[in-house]
Amino acid sequence: MNGRSQALINLMRGWPSTALLPVAQTKAASEAALSSPDIATSSSGLLYGPDAGYQPLREQVAAWLTAFYQPSSAISPERICVTGGASQNLACLLQVFSDPIYTRNVWMVSPTYYLACRIFEDSGFSGKLRSVPEDEDGIDIEFLESEISKSERKAVAEGNNNQVKLKPPRPWSKLYRNLIYAVPTFANPSSRTMSLGRRHQLVRLARRYDALIIADDVYDQLQWSASPRPSESSLERALLPRIVDIDRKIDGGAEREGADGFGNAVSNGSFSKIVGPGCRTGWAEGSEKLAWGLSQVGSSRSGGAPSHLTATLMFKLLESGDLHRHIFHTLQPAYAKRYRITILSIQKHLVPLGVRLPQPGREVVGGYFIWFSLPAPLLADEVATRAQEEEGLIIGQGPLFGVYGDESRVNLEREVRVCFSWEDEEQLAEGIERLGRVIHGMLEERPGARMAPSGAGAIVGQL
């Protein structure tokens, strides 16, 4: 069938469904914020904000994260810095905590959120981005340690010591020798979740090699049971502690003997996935020293905290409980339904053709994406082209998600990402069925290509 005769289905776009945006709640929060008696005072959202962000929001975020992640001790507001969203904050973190000469490399889990690559390159790291593969527990620690050790020896041999830096010393800043970038929970794009043991290993490695782990924790609240018949419609507690929680506590945390107080992890949070990307507001959590240092980035010192007016609206959403109810009573059930529609369609139409999914047997899944491997000899680029031309279907082919300049290190040529958050429910199953027709047709065209044996779909029911 010619794709031009069918309505386009876009399973590439990683946006929230417009039907799930909290329009009424945001309107109510806006009215409450703009009706506040202090709207014309120094605490107004219409004036310059304090460097670290709107204090009531910092307090609400700290309390909200404490309730969700349940760390051994409460998160203090001093660990929170309000940001202009995860992407803007990544750029600010690089301005304060990295140096394009002294910082050896940026180690990125591959497949990666590829748009982050440009942010790193804009900060002078072109040619210094390095791919780190994943296994079923997440980031490959043995590979990372081997490569980071080689990089360290190379830097020392080339004379890149503590004296070789582009940026001047500043009391609020620390320049890390290495950066590690990951999406640990319901990753974009791979949909994997890094295991608890692997998170501990990563923190200890970061400490050995003076690395800052930048963890995009933007999908954590979007979680649900993998069971097709769950006993609970929503899950109000985090699946795992964040990497920043682990760095805070193990072996004495950032205040342990001999440490400098900055820590080795920062959690990059955002309201984009749980309110709407137009908010351009988020938060970073790290040690108090790191959060303060981030607040001293030049753009915040000049203009005050970013998204200050929107921060007052996010405060009202949290204070009223509307955001909590929206996440757990609307988003989780709605996205869980979309996920199940998509995964059941994959089980029906793709798994019998030899498609494989990562991390079978998980009890909790979430996020926006499903990642899978195509059967040999199919290539994702060719399948994506045929899908759009023949079936009016857009998917994300694996090579899109390679680390810039180091794409060949991790083979993504047979990998595919589909998104279940954007299209309407009825389009999800239809999109996967269209993809199945393309894959089936391409396998029939290739002599020797074999489809999966009957019963191969059983593993999907465990996801």
N, C-alpha and C positions, 0 to 999 in steps of 0.2 A: 504493500500500500504506500502511496506517495504521501510523505509527511505534510505536504502543503495542503492536503485535503482534510486534515485533522486539526483540531484545536491544539495549540502548543501546550505541552506540559513541561514545566521547568523543575527538574529535581536536582539542579545544580545550586540554585539560589538559596543561600543560608540565612534567610530573613525570617522574622517571626510572622505568623499569620496575622493579617490585618483584622480578622474576626476576633482575635484574642487580645488586642491592645486594650488597656484599661482606660478608655476614653472618659467615662463618667467619673471614675475615681480620680483621674488626673485633673479633671475640671474642678472637682470638689476641693482637691488639694490646692489648686491655683487660687481659687476663691478664698480659701482659708488663709493662705499665705499673704495674699495681697490685701486682705481685710484686716490684717493684724495691726494693732495700734502702733507697733514699732516700725511700720513700713517706711517712715520718714526719718528714723533715727539712725545712729551709727551701726546698729545691728541689722539694718535693712538689707534685703537681698538685691536692692537696686544700687547699692553703693559698692565700693571696693571691699572684697572679703579678706579676712585674715589669711595669712600665707598657707596655713594648714587646712583651711576650709571652715565652713559654717559649723560652729561648735555644737549646736543642737543636733546636727546631722551626724557628726563624729560620735556623739554619745549614743544616738539611736543605732547607728551601724554597729558600734561595739557591742551593745546589748543584744541586737538581733543576731550577729554572728556567734556570740556566746551561746545563745539559745539553740542555734542550729548545729554548731559543731561540738558543743559541750566539751570544751577543753578543761583540763584539770583545775584551772583557775580562770577567772573572768578576764576577758579582753578589755584592756583599758583604752579610753578614747585617744590617749597619747600615742597609741600604736597605729592610729588611723590618720591617713592624709587624704582629703577629698581631691579627686582628679577630674579631668575632662573626659573620662572614659578609658577603657583598657588600651586603645591604640595610642591616644595622646599621652597616656601615662608611661607607656613603654618608651616613647621618645624622651620624656623627662627623666626617667630612670637612667637612660644612657648618657644624658647630659651631665648628670651629677656623679654617677658611679662607674663610668668607664672612660677609657682613654684610647683613641684609635691607634696609638703607638704601643703603649705599655700593655694594654689588654691583649692577650695573645690571640684568642679566638672566641667566637660565639658558637657554642655547641647546641645544635638544634635537633630535637627529636624529629626523625623523618619516617613517614610523611609529616609535613609541617603545615601550620597555618601560613601559607605562602606569602600573604600580604605583609606579614611581619618582616619578611626579608628586606623589603624596601626601607622599612624604618631603620633596620640595622645598617643598611648601606648608606642611608642619609646621614648616619652618625659616624661614617668613616670606615665601616667594616667590610666594604666590598673586597672580595678575595680572601676574607678571613672567616667566612661562615662555613661551618663543618656539619655534615650529616652524622647523626647517631641513630642506628636502627633500633627498632622495637622488637621484643619477643612477647610471649603471652603474659609476662608480668610487667610489661612496660619498657622503659628505656633500658638498653643493653649496657649494664654497668661495666662488665668486663671489657667490652669494646671501648667504652668511653674512657676508662682508666688507662688503657693501653695507649690510646691516641692522645689523651691530654698529657700523659707522661712524655711521649715523644715531642709534643709541642713545647713542653717546658724545657726539655733538654736543648731543643733547637733555639729557643729564645735566649737561653743563657749563653750558648755558643756564639750567637750573633751579637752578644753584648746588650741585650734588652734586660737591664736590671732596674732597680728601683729609681735610678737617676734619669732614665729615658722616658720622659713623659711630655705630652703636649700641653696638658692643663696644669695650672699652678696649684700648689697645696692650699686647701681651704678647710677651716676647722669643722664645717658641717658635712664634709664630703670624704668619701673613701674611694679610691680607684682600685677595682678588683682586677686580678690577673686574668681571670676567665669569667665568662658568662655562660649560663646554661638556660635554654628556653624550652619550656614544655607546657602542654595542656594536660595535667595529670588525670583529670576525671572526665569521662565521656568526651574524649579528645576530638577536636576538629583538626584533621579529618578522619582519623582512624577509628573513632568511636571506642577505643580501648580505655581501660582504667588502670592506672599504675597501682600495683599491689602495695600493701602496707610495708612489707619487708623491703621492697625495692625503694620506697620513699625513704626509709631509714638509711639504706645504703647510699642513696644519692646525697643526703645531707652530710654524711660522714665523708664522702668523696669531696664534696664542695669545700669542706673545712680543710682537707689535706692540701687542696690545690688552690686555695684562696679564690673560690668561685662564688658568684652570686647567682642563685637559682631564681629565675623569673618565671613564676607559675601563673598562667592564665587560668583563674578559677571561676570562669564565667558561666559554666553550665551546671555547677554543683547542685543548685536548688531544683533543677529540672530532672528529677529522678522518679522512678517507679519500679514496681515489681516486674520482673521478666515473665512471670507466670501469666498465661492467657486468662486465668481465672483468679485474680489476686484477692486476698482477704481484706486488703486495705486499698482505698481509692487514692490515698496520697501518703507520702513518707515525709515526716516533719523533722527528721534528724539526719544528719549527714551520713553518708555511706562510710567514709573514712576520714581521719584527720587530714588536714591539708599539710603540705610540706612545710609551710611556715609554722604550723602548730608543732610539728616534730622538731624543727630547728629551735623553737622557743624553749623546749623542755629537755631534750636528751643531753646527757652529760653536762648539765649546767647551763645550756643555752648560750645566748650571746654574751652573758655575763660570766661565763666560766673562766677559770684562771688562764691567763695568757691571751684571752680574746680581746678584741677592740671595741666590742659593744654594738657593732653594726649588724652582726648576724650574717647568715649566708643564704637567706631566702626572703622573698617578698611575694605576697599574694596580690595579684592584679585582679580587682573585682570591677563589675560593671552592672549598671541598671539596664543595659541595652537589651538583654535577653529576657528580663523579667518585667520591665515596664515598656520600653521602646527605644530603639537605637537613636531616635531623634533627641533623646534627653542629653546625650553627650556628657554624661555624668557617671562617675564611678568612685572607687576608693582604692587605696593601696594599704596593705597591712604589713608591717615588719616590726623590727625592734623600735623602741622609742627613738633611738638615735638615728636609725635609717629613715623613719617617718618624718622626723624633723629635717633631716638633710634633704629629703625629697621636696619638702615645702619651701626650701631655699633656692630652688631652681630659678634661673633668671626671669622667666616669664611670670612666675608667681610673685616674685619680689617686686616686679614692675607693675603688674596688673591685679595682684591679689589672686586668691584661689580661683581656678577656672570654673566656669559654669555655676557661678555663685547664686544667681537667681533660681536656676533649676534646682540647686541643692536645697533651697528652702522648700520647694515643692516635694522633693524626695523625702525630706524630713517629715512633712505633713502626711505623706503616704505611709511612712513607717509608724509615726506616732498614733495615727488613727486605727492602725491594724488593717487598713485596706490592702496594703501590699502583701501582708501575710496571707490574708484570705484569698487574694488573687492568685498567688503562687500555688497554694495548696488545695484550693477548691475549684480553680479554673484551669490554670496552666498544666499542672501535673496530670489531672484526669484527661484533659483534651489532648496533650501531646502523647500520653500513654496510649490513647485510642489510635492516634495516627501511627505511632510506632507499630502497634500490633497489626493494624491493617497492612502496613508495608511489609512487615516481616512475614506475615502469613502469605502474602502474595509472592515474596521471594521464595518461601518454602514450596509454594505450588508451581511457580513458573521458572525459577532459576536454579534452585538446588538440584533438581533432576538433570539439569544440563551440565553439572559439574562445578557450579559456583560454590565457593567456600567462604565462611564467615569467621572472624577472629573471636577468641575468648568464649567458646561454647561453655554452657553450664553456669553462666553468671546468674545470680539471684536478683540483682538490681541493675537496671540499665537506665539510660537517660540521654540528655543532650538533644541535638538536632539531626544527627547523621547516622547512617549505616554504611559501613565499609566492607567490601568483599573482593575476593580474588576471582578472576575469570579462568575458565579452563583453557589449558594449552590447546592449540597454538594461538589463541585469540589475543590481540593487543588492544589495550583500552582506547588508545587514540583512534584506531580504526572502528572500533565498536561505537564510540561516541559520534564519529562522523556519520556512520550509517544510521544510527538511531535518530539523529536530527534530520537527515535527508529523507529517510524512508518512513519514519514514524512520528515526526514532529516532537521528538523527545530530547531534552537537554540533560546530560549527566555530567558529573565531574570525573574526568579521566585522571588516573593516578599520577602521570608525569607532571600535571599542574602543581602538585603538592611537593615537589622536590625542593631541596635547599639550594638557593641561588649559588651557582659556581661550584657546587659539589653534588650535582644531581646523580651522577653515575655511581656513587658509593652505595646507594640503596636502590634496588631494582623495584620500580613502581609501574612497569610497563603493562602488567596484567591487573592492576588494581583500579577499583571504581568507588567513588563516593556518591551516595544519594542522600538527599535531604527530605525529611518528612514534615518539616515545620511550615513551609511556605504554601504549597498547593492545598486545595480543598481535599477533604477526605476521599471523595469519590475519584479524584484524579490520581491519588497515590497508587491504588491497586491497578488502575488503567495504565499508569506509567510503567509499572513493573511488568505488566503483561506485554506491553509494547516492546520493552527491552528483551523479554524472553523470546519474542518472535525474531528479533534481530539476531540474538545469540544463536538460536536454533538454526536460522538460515545460514549464518556464517559457518557454523560447525559442519553443516551438510555440504558446504562448498569445498571444505578442506579434507582431502583424502587422509584417512588415518586418524582424524579427530574422533575422540570417543566421549560419549555422554556418561554421566554418573550412573551407577547401577541403581535399580529401584531400591527405595528405602533410605537413600542418602539424605533425604530431608529430615531425618529424625533428630539430628543435632539442633536444628533450628528451634524446635519446640522447647529446648532448654534455655534459649536466650532470654 
